[in-house]
Amino acid sequence: MAFLLSVALGIVTVVASIVLWTTLDITGIFDRVNDLLTEIAGSEGGAFDLRAYASLGQVASFATIIAVVNVVLLTALAMLSAVLYNISATLVGGIGVTLTDD
């Protein structure tokens, strides 16, 4: 179950990063940041292009790598949590939960 939830979280991470990049591109934020950095650096610094450092492909690749690492870590953490819970439940007797129909 934890594996499926972490895979779903990974898919959400990749899709959200692509949607965020596309929204920033459509609204012209990248152009404004490029103009601001060119203005700060001056004319001798040359033109700065943010898309050269953070293109859609690079952002999607980075988000995919983060999602894969997240899937592995969350699955391992869930397994470790289950093992620790089972050990502690064995040591102290556990909590008995019974569903009855009154």
Backbone bond lengths (Angstrom), bond angles and torsions (degrees), N, CA, C in turn:
res aa  C-N    CA-C-N  psi(-1)  N-CA   C-N-CA  omega(-1)  CA-C   N-CA-C  phi
1 M - - - 1.441 - - 1.528 111.07 -
2 A 1.333 115.91 -41.87 1.461 119.46 179.87 1.528 110.68 -65.45
3 F 1.332 116.14 -34.98 1.463 119.60 178.46 1.527 110.34 -63.28
4 L 1.320 117.01 -44.40 1.461 120.01 -179.80 1.526 111.84 -65.46
5 L 1.321 116.75 -39.46 1.460 119.68 177.72 1.526 111.41 -65.98
6 S 1.326 117.07 -39.06 1.460 118.94 179.68 1.522 111.29 -71.73
7 V 1.338 118.06 -32.38 1.468 120.12 174.32 1.523 109.98 -65.98
8 A 1.319 116.79 -42.42 1.464 119.97 177.49 1.530 110.86 -62.36
9 L 1.327 117.35 -40.20 1.458 121.08 176.99 1.527 111.11 -64.80
10 G 1.326 116.85 -36.64 1.459 120.69 176.89 1.518 111.79 -64.93
11 I 1.318 116.86 -42.10 1.468 120.71 178.03 1.525 110.05 -64.23
12 V 1.319 116.55 -41.96 1.465 120.66 178.12 1.529 110.16 -62.90
13 T 1.317 118.06 -39.04 1.462 121.67 179.09 1.519 111.71 -61.94
14 V 1.329 116.74 -46.42 1.463 120.57 -179.13 1.529 110.98 -66.33
15 V 1.316 116.75 -46.44 1.469 120.02 -179.06 1.530 110.88 -64.64
16 A 1.327 117.25 -41.06 1.469 120.62 -179.67 1.527 111.15 -65.27
17 S 1.315 117.71 -38.65 1.464 119.37 179.90 1.531 110.89 -68.53
18 I 1.327 117.44 -37.58 1.468 120.65 177.99 1.529 110.28 -67.76
19 V 1.327 117.41 -42.73 1.467 120.93 178.83 1.529 110.50 -64.97
20 L 1.331 117.30 -40.64 1.460 120.43 178.88 1.527 110.95 -64.66
21 W 1.334 117.90 -43.66 1.466 120.73 178.88 1.530 110.36 -62.93
22 T 1.333 116.14 -43.33 1.461 119.95 -179.91 1.531 111.13 -63.83
23 T 1.316 117.03 -40.64 1.463 121.00 178.15 1.527 111.13 -63.96
24 L 1.318 116.82 -42.85 1.460 120.36 177.89 1.522 111.22 -64.47
25 D 1.324 117.08 -35.70 1.460 120.60 179.74 1.528 111.19 -71.62
26 I 1.324 117.03 -42.73 1.465 120.60 -178.16 1.530 111.12 -67.20
27 T 1.319 117.59 -38.64 1.454 120.42 -178.25 1.527 112.94 -78.24
28 G 1.320 118.04 -8.24 1.455 121.46 175.99 1.513 115.12 84.40
29 I 1.313 116.72 18.61 1.461 120.59 179.98 1.529 110.71 -64.19
30 F 1.326 116.85 -38.92 1.460 120.00 -179.69 1.530 110.89 -62.49
31 D 1.322 117.56 -40.72 1.464 120.87 178.40 1.524 111.20 -65.26
32 R 1.324 116.71 -40.25 1.465 120.20 178.51 1.521 111.60 -65.18
33 V 1.333 116.60 -41.55 1.466 120.08 178.38 1.525 110.14 -66.52
34 N 1.333 117.39 -39.81 1.468 120.62 176.82 1.527 110.82 -61.26
35 D 1.330 117.46 -43.63 1.463 120.97 178.26 1.527 111.26 -63.38
36 L 1.327 116.27 -41.99 1.463 120.60 179.67 1.526 111.24 -63.68
37 L 1.326 117.35 -45.21 1.458 120.24 -179.21 1.523 111.97 -69.18
38 T 1.320 117.35 -33.76 1.464 120.36 175.29 1.522 110.19 -67.26
39 E 1.323 116.28 -38.16 1.459 120.84 178.24 1.522 111.17 -67.34
40 I 1.305 117.31 -38.22 1.467 121.12 179.58 1.526 110.52 -70.81
41 A 1.337 117.15 -43.97 1.463 121.16 -176.96 1.524 111.86 -72.49
42 G 1.307 117.86 -25.81 1.458 121.10 -178.78 1.510 111.01 90.32
43 S 1.323 115.12 -179.76 1.466 119.54 -175.47 1.517 112.24 -75.87
44 E 1.333 118.59 -28.19 1.463 119.07 -178.87 1.526 112.54 -77.68
45 G 1.320 116.95 -15.63 1.462 120.04 178.93 1.517 112.50 -74.31
46 G 1.300 118.23 -18.15 1.455 121.24 -177.55 1.514 111.02 84.30
47 A 1.302 114.93 171.37 1.462 120.03 -179.74 1.521 109.73 -77.11
48 F 1.294 115.88 138.88 1.458 121.87 179.09 1.521 108.41 -105.75
49 D 1.319 116.64 132.12 1.462 120.67 179.56 1.518 109.01 -121.32
50 L 1.326 115.86 107.82 1.455 121.38 -178.57 1.524 111.62 -66.18
51 R 1.321 116.75 -31.09 1.464 120.17 -179.42 1.529 112.30 -66.72
52 A 1.314 117.38 -21.32 1.468 120.05 176.40 1.529 110.69 -70.44
53 Y 1.338 116.25 -28.93 1.461 120.42 179.84 1.523 112.61 -94.60
54 A 1.319 116.90 -26.54 1.468 120.60 -176.85 1.523 109.32 -135.93
55 S 1.308 116.14 67.20 1.460 119.50 176.61 1.528 109.47 -77.82
56 L 1.315 115.71 169.23 1.467 119.38 -178.77 1.524 111.01 -61.99
57 G 1.317 117.00 -40.08 1.463 120.39 179.19 1.516 112.63 -63.75
58 Q 1.326 116.59 -40.71 1.461 120.07 178.89 1.523 111.60 -68.14
59 V 1.315 115.65 -40.28 1.470 119.36 179.46 1.533 110.32 -66.47
60 A 1.318 117.10 -43.23 1.469 120.37 179.15 1.531 111.12 -65.70
61 S 1.329 117.33 -39.34 1.469 120.56 177.97 1.519 111.16 -64.59
62 F 1.326 116.95 -44.51 1.458 120.59 178.92 1.526 111.01 -64.15
63 A 1.319 117.72 -41.13 1.467 121.08 178.71 1.527 110.85 -65.18
64 T 1.349 117.01 -36.75 1.463 120.31 178.22 1.520 110.92 -67.01
65 I 1.323 116.96 -41.38 1.470 120.07 178.03 1.522 110.51 -63.21
66 I 1.317 116.37 -44.17 1.469 120.37 177.97 1.525 110.76 -62.37
67 A 1.333 117.07 -39.14 1.467 120.78 -179.35 1.523 111.20 -66.61
68 V 1.335 117.80 -40.90 1.467 120.73 179.48 1.528 110.45 -65.78
69 V 1.335 116.57 -43.56 1.472 119.75 177.61 1.527 110.09 -63.38
70 N 1.324 116.41 -38.90 1.458 121.42 178.66 1.528 111.41 -63.45
71 V 1.329 117.71 -41.18 1.468 121.53 178.46 1.524 109.87 -61.53
72 V 1.313 117.02 -46.22 1.468 120.56 -178.68 1.521 110.78 -64.31
73 L 1.329 116.92 -46.75 1.465 119.69 -177.49 1.525 112.76 -68.00
74 L 1.330 117.62 -42.01 1.465 119.18 179.95 1.530 112.01 -67.28
75 T 1.336 116.96 -36.35 1.462 119.63 177.56 1.527 110.69 -66.29
76 A 1.326 116.72 -43.36 1.461 120.24 178.24 1.529 111.12 -65.33
77 L 1.332 116.61 -40.25 1.461 119.98 179.18 1.526 111.79 -66.01
78 A 1.317 117.48 -38.42 1.469 120.61 177.83 1.531 110.67 -66.30
79 M 1.325 116.60 -40.03 1.469 119.54 178.07 1.526 110.79 -65.19
80 L 1.330 116.12 -42.74 1.457 119.71 178.86 1.528 111.22 -64.79
81 S 1.310 116.97 -38.89 1.465 120.52 177.53 1.524 111.55 -64.01
82 A 1.327 116.58 -40.83 1.465 120.10 178.73 1.527 111.14 -65.11
83 V 1.313 116.80 -40.72 1.466 120.42 178.84 1.523 110.20 -64.68
84 L 1.331 117.50 -45.52 1.464 120.02 179.44 1.529 112.00 -64.58
85 Y 1.331 116.69 -37.82 1.467 118.99 177.22 1.535 110.55 -65.22
86 N 1.318 116.87 -43.63 1.468 119.53 -179.79 1.525 111.45 -64.17
87 I 1.317 117.30 -37.96 1.467 119.95 177.52 1.521 110.46 -65.54
88 S 1.333 117.15 -45.96 1.466 119.25 -179.31 1.530 111.59 -68.69
89 A 1.321 117.85 -34.27 1.469 120.19 177.80 1.521 110.52 -68.05
90 T 1.326 116.99 -34.19 1.460 120.75 177.43 1.524 110.53 -69.28
91 L 1.322 117.28 -39.93 1.464 120.94 -177.44 1.523 112.53 -70.22
92 V 1.319 118.22 -40.59 1.463 119.80 -175.40 1.521 112.83 -102.80
93 G 1.282 118.20 2.46 1.451 120.71 176.16 1.514 113.68 98.92
94 G 1.290 117.77 -12.07 1.446 120.45 176.96 1.517 112.79 73.87
95 I 1.280 114.61 175.65 1.457 121.74 178.95 1.520 107.21 -110.48
96 G 1.324 115.12 122.78 1.463 118.85 178.13 1.517 111.05 -88.93
97 V 1.307 116.20 120.74 1.455 120.94 177.95 1.511 107.38 -117.00
98 T 1.329 115.40 122.66 1.453 120.41 -178.11 1.521 108.54 -125.96
99 L 1.295 115.78 131.79 1.460 120.91 175.83 1.517 108.48 -98.96
100 T 1.302 115.50 125.33 1.467 119.80 -179.59 1.513 109.65 -124.37
101 D 1.310 113.64 161.73 1.463 120.05 177.46 1.523 107.79 -112.96
102 D 1.324 116.01 110.74 1.483 119.35 -178.15 1.477 111.86 -87.79
